[in-house]
């Protein structure tokens, strides 16, 4: 995961930015910094949400230390079809197609997106899907998931 993440000084992190917490790519939803006390340095406390499953994670780190930041890539594709195994048939702006991303899990964090993709495909035969790519642990160097959907005609 060396090129999928990079170090950044803890105190430079901001609410809304990304952070790896226990091999979970997270978006910071709250952050506080304590003042320097007589027993050491200032500390940063992060409360964050996993960008793929919505689980909450917390972390406390010395403000001068480095934290690991995931390289998160957001790409829009035209969804042309959903096959019987729930794989999306996607095409990028250059016309390159791929069929290796599944619909979000039923009942999962992105169940609403699943419903929108299904609805727009039934109504219009295509839609624009935003795919998020980020590192996710040692066993899966990257994970990609549909996190947003809109009508193709917008």
RAZI-V225750 format. One record per helix or strand. SS is the DSSP state (H for helix, E for strand). FROM is the first residue (numbers start at 1). TO is the last residue. If there is no record, write none. Layout:
SS_FROM_TO / SS_FROM_TO
This chain:
E_5_9 / H_10_12 / E_18_21 / E_24_33 / E_37_37 / E_40_40 / E_43_50 / E_56_62 / E_66_70 / E_73_82 / E_87_91 / E_97_102 / H_111_124 / E_127_136 / E_140_151
